[in-house]
Amino acid sequence: MQKYSVFSLIKNAFSDHQNWEVAWKDPTPKSEYDVVIIGGGGHGLASAYYLAKEHKITNVAVIEKGWIGGGNVGRNTTIIRSNFMYDANARFNEFGMDLWRNLSQELNFNVMFSPRGIINLAHSDAQMNAYARRGNSMRLNGIDAKLLNRDEVKKLIPMADFSDEVRFPIFGGLMQPSAGTARHDGVAWGYARQADSMGVDIIQHCEVEGFDVEGGKIKGVRTSKGVIKAKKVGLCVAGSTNILAEKLNMTLPIETHLLQACVSEPVKPVLDGVVTFGAGHFYISQSDKGEMVMGGDLDGYNSYAQRGNLPTIQHVLTGGLALFPFLSRLKMLRTWGGIMDMSMDGSPIIDKTHIEGLYLNCGWCYGGFKSTPVSGWTFAHTIAQDRLHELNADLTLNRFSNGYLLDEKGLGTKTWIS
Amino acid sequence: MLHINCPFCGLRAQKEFAYGGDATVKRPELNKEVSKEEWDNFVYMRKSPRGKHIELWHHISGCRQWFKVQRDTATHEIFKTAKMSEEIK
């Protein structure tokens, strides 16, 4: 594979950029693979990449019913963070932060990782106390956390409403300075290109129609491009997990819900970093192009429609306006929706299943993008070694029946009501 | 915007309602030995089909009654609504 560099850029300029190699091939599926990963999103592609790189398993296919990067990895608000209180989630995502920091160099692809910080705002004394506790928990796990008072917040986000008339005055906030954003498509493309160069087959427009299971062991998948035999199969299809689980007669602790996001027209730089509103559910950052990128609540009922309803967007932006009144003068460029695996405690599942050779990576709720590298890293380990890594040792399927929930937000089983 | 036909008040906008989850989940019977697996299924396990789904809604800004709705989770088409005591087939 050709390396992207300033020299390759100059060299290709002489031929009007007509002779760049393709970033990844478009192969016809082989009849058999060592590992088939279902789902060509960020997590699936990262899993294939780390299988090849860390475990030297290159006879791998990633199959995707649409096109790679067309699902949730292209439909999120690009936020990267590890501001978790529970050890399992904190350690897992902080390992991911280390992978993010090096990702552009490792993939030879600019994923535009930008550690611009995230601030979770507090609007009461009780919330300040809760954030102090969360910050201390984070620091115990080696994650940078800073408790900010009102004046410190004002310095960082002067555009927020600090007047006396507001319903929810800003008391302060919790900041993770090393958090940030990345170019979501770039992440998918970078992983796809490197995985492909190491021999992984990326098969697009190939839908899974069923599974071949014999004697409790996975034998392969039936797809729209024929039967593909596989020694091991990894399910990595956030949003569609329940559809595939139904084909396997499995019931999971997951409901599928819709989450919307939106961007405004681009404006000059006004917001440095990511800000979340603590009195409602609203988060915002400014893209490198200048658009305000915003999101918030789920639509609130089971949904597979990749488009949302206006009442939720109105509700989310009401929160947004309470925090940043200047948003009312911006035109909305576009809104979109993605379908989420809402797990029953709000934390993901990366585990083996009762079927030998079948592995599960699901339940990302609305926070899957930030975990793309570490999800791929641990899932590849779980598939290659047929056992959990210590980082995903707690992200098991049976934690619900055993009572070891990772209920970060304390929302119980109704994670979609927030 | 969904328009939901409340069996008590008639057709109203989605904004008046709150969602209550899968209506087909049955609580294990009272005063009987309940296994760990039965509790697990009742509390956590969900089918979440793509297509027809029977679910609970609460007319929170209206009559405040709970009722059942049969809706398509992919197209949002609503086929039927019914009182809690009625069955949707």
Interface residues (C-beta under 8 A of the other chain):
Chain A: N242 I243 E246 T251 L252 P253 I254 E255 T256 G300 Y301 N302 S303 Y304 A305 N309 L310 P311 M344 F400 S401 T413 K414 W416 I417
Chain B: M1 L2 A13 Q14 K15 A18 Y19 G21 D22 K36 E37 W39 D40 N41 V43 Y44 M45 R46 K47 S48 P49 R50 H53 E55 R71 T73 A74 T75 H76
